[in-house]
Amino acid sequence: MFRIMYKSKIHEARVTETQLEYEGSITVDEKLMEAANIMPGERLEIFNLSSGARFSTYAIKGEKGSGVVCLNGAAARLAEVGDKVIIISYAVVTEEEVRTLKPKIVLVDEKNKPVKG
């Protein structure tokens, strides 16, 4: 049997911009993606702590060290600049892997710079 398990998260990142006229996705600072072990194109769940909205999209690599967290396309309607979000990634793992999986948690400051992770 396989299970879908929480693999990593970027906790309380702030939305820095929204781009409605875009094909879709979330652009995330490459440094944050590396810290959370998130790959470009990886499916993500976004939880908006400011509005309660929850949605899925995929990751696009943003400029390293920029702090960018930009919601693109339809997702741009689900947050405003300054909203706090949690960005979650999951993995499909075996029963054996479940026992050793240690989710990666990346905490950020008000400028989306990693403070732990």
Backbone hydrogen bonds in HBPLUS format (Angstrom, degrees):
<---DONOR---> <-ACCEPTOR-->    atom                        ^
c    i                          cat <-CA-CA->   ^        H-A-AA   ^      H-
h    n   atom  resd res      DA  || num        DHA   H-A  angle D-A-AA Bond
n    s   type  num  typ     dist DA aas  dist angle  dist       angle   num
A0003-ARG N   A0093-VAL O   2.85 MM  90  5.45 158.6  1.90 155.3 162.5     1
A0093-VAL N   A0003-ARG O   2.84 MM  90  5.45 163.8  1.86 160.6 162.5     2
A0005-MET N   A0091-ALA O   2.83 MM  86  5.40 165.5  1.85 162.7 161.3     3
A0091-ALA N   A0005-MET O   2.79 MM  86  5.40 150.3  1.87 151.0 161.3     4
A0007-LYS N   A0089-SER O   2.83 MM  82  5.57 165.7  1.85 138.0 141.8     5
A0104-LYS N   A0007-LYS O   2.95 MM  97  6.42 153.0  2.02 140.8 142.6     6
A0008-SER N   A0089-SER O   3.34 MM  81  5.32 161.1  2.38 129.3 130.0     7
A0089-SER N   A0008-SER O   2.88 MM  81  5.32 163.1  1.91 154.5 154.1     8
A0009-LYS N   A0104-LYS O   2.82 MM  95  6.36 143.9  1.95 159.7 171.4     9
A0106-VAL N   A0009-LYS O   2.85 MM  97  6.14 160.3  1.89 158.8 165.3    10
A0010-ILE N   A0087-ILE O   2.85 MM  77  5.09 149.9  1.94 141.6 151.7    11
A0087-ILE N   A0010-ILE O   3.00 MM  77  5.09 165.7  2.02 146.5 150.5    12
A0011-HIS N   A0106-VAL O   2.83 MM  95  6.05 162.5  1.86 156.8 162.7    13
A0013-ALA N   A0085-VAL O   2.91 MM  72  5.31 133.1  2.13 166.7 158.6    14
A0085-VAL N   A0013-ALA O   2.74 MM  72  5.31 158.6  1.79 155.5 163.1    15
A0015-VAL N   A0083-ASP O   2.86 MM  68  5.46 160.4  1.90 157.7 164.2    16
A0082-GLY N   A0015-VAL O   2.78 MM  67  5.15 164.9  1.80 142.4 147.0    17
A0016-THR N   A0069-VAL O   2.88 MM  53  5.35 155.5  1.94 137.1 145.2    18
A0071-LEU N   A0017-GLU O   3.17 MM  54  6.68 144.5  2.31 150.9 148.1    19
A0019-GLN N   A0071-LEU O   2.88 MM  52  6.30 156.9  1.93 154.3 158.9    20
A0073-GLY N   A0019-GLN O   2.82 MM  54  6.16 140.8  1.97 159.9 149.0    21
A0022-TYR N   A0020-LEU O   2.89 MM   2  5.60 137.0  2.08 103.7  91.2    22
A0072-ASN N   A0025-SER O   2.87 MM  47  5.20 164.2  1.90 164.2 160.2    23
A0026-ILE N   A0058-TYR O   3.05 MM  32  6.24 153.7  2.12 164.0 164.4    24
A0060-ILE N   A0026-ILE O   2.88 MM  34  5.94 143.8  2.01 156.9 152.9    25
A0027-THR N   A0070-CYS O   2.82 MM  43  4.96 160.8  1.86 148.7 151.6    26
A0070-CYS N   A0027-THR O   2.86 MM  43  4.96 158.3  1.90 143.3 150.3    27
A0028-VAL N   A0060-ILE O   2.95 MM  32  6.30 158.1  2.00 174.0 178.7    28
A0062-GLY N   A0028-VAL O   2.69 MM  34  4.96 150.9  1.77 141.9 133.1    29
A0029-ASP N   A0068-VAL O   2.88 MM  39  5.04 138.5  2.05 157.8 150.2    30
A0032-LEU N   A0029-ASP O   3.00 MM   3  5.38 122.8  2.34 107.5 121.1    31
A0033-MET N   A0029-ASP O   3.04 MM   4  6.42 157.1  2.09 152.6 159.9    32
A0030-GLU N   A0062-GLY O   3.11 MM  32  5.32 140.5  2.27 118.9 121.4    33
A0034-GLU N   A0030-GLU O   2.89 MM   4  6.13 161.0  1.92 153.0 157.3    34
A0035-ALA N   A0031-LYS O   3.02 MM   4  6.20 160.6  2.06 143.2 148.6    35
A0036-ALA N   A0032-LEU O   2.99 MM   4  6.15 147.4  2.10 146.4 154.4    36
A0038-ILE N   A0033-MET O   2.82 MM   5  4.80 171.9  1.83 142.9 145.7    37
A0037-ASN N   A0034-GLU O   3.12 MM   3  4.93 158.3  2.17 100.4 106.9    38
A0042-GLU N   A0039-MET O   2.99 MM   3  5.42 159.0  2.04 136.6 138.0    39
A0041-GLY N   A0059-ALA O   2.71 MM  18  4.96 169.9  1.72 138.6 142.2    40
A0059-ALA N   A0042-GLU O   3.00 MM  17  5.49 146.1  2.12 139.5 149.0    41
A0044-LEU N   A0057-THR O   2.79 MM  13  5.41 166.3  1.81 147.0 148.3    42
A0057-THR N   A0044-LEU O   2.94 MM  13  5.41 152.9  2.01 147.4 154.8    43
A0045-GLU N   A0088-ILE O   2.94 MM  43  5.12 161.6  1.98 145.9 152.0    44
A0088-ILE N   A0045-GLU O   2.87 MM  43  5.12 174.0  1.88 159.2 161.1    45
A0046-ILE N   A0055-PHE O   2.69 MM   9  5.36 166.7  1.71 169.5 173.9    46
A0055-PHE N   A0046-ILE O   2.99 MM   9  5.36 155.4  2.05 147.3 155.3    47
A0047-PHE N   A0086-ILE O   2.94 MM  39  5.09 161.0  1.97 148.2 154.2    48
A0086-ILE N   A0047-PHE O   2.85 MM  39  5.09 150.9  1.94 140.4 150.1    49
A0048-ASN N   A0053-ALA O   2.78 MM   5  5.17 176.7  1.78 166.7 167.3    50
A0052-GLY N   A0048-ASN O   2.77 MM   4  5.22 147.6  1.87 144.6 153.6    51
A0049-LEU N   A0084-LYS O   2.79 MM  35  5.45 141.2  1.94 144.5 156.4    52
A0066-SER N   A0063-GLU O   3.17 MM   3  5.51 161.9  2.20 130.9 130.7    53
A0076-ALA N   A0073-GLY O   2.91 MM   3  5.58 151.8  1.99 119.4 127.6    54
A0077-ARG N   A0074-ALA O   3.05 MM   3  5.75 162.6  2.08 119.1 124.2    55
A0078-LEU N   A0075-ALA O   2.88 MM   3  5.27 162.4  1.92 115.4 121.3    56
A0083-ASP N   A0080-GLU O   2.96 MM   3  5.62 166.7  1.97 142.9 144.8    57
A0098-VAL N   A0094-THR O   3.06 MM   4  6.34 142.3  2.20 149.5 159.7    58
A0100-THR N   A0097-GLU O   3.10 MM   3  5.41 140.7  2.26 105.4 115.9    59
A0101-LEU N   A0097-GLU O   2.94 MM   4  5.93 126.0  2.24 153.3 168.0    60
A0107-LEU N   A0116-LYS O   2.92 MM   9  5.15 146.1  2.03 134.7 145.6    61
A0115-VAL N   A0107-LEU O   2.77 MM   8  5.57 167.3  1.79 145.8 147.0    62
A0109-ASP N   A0113-LYS O   2.90 MM   4  5.42 147.2  2.01 141.0 149.9    63
A0112-ASN N   A0109-ASP O   3.03 MM   3  5.22 157.6  2.08 120.6 119.7    64
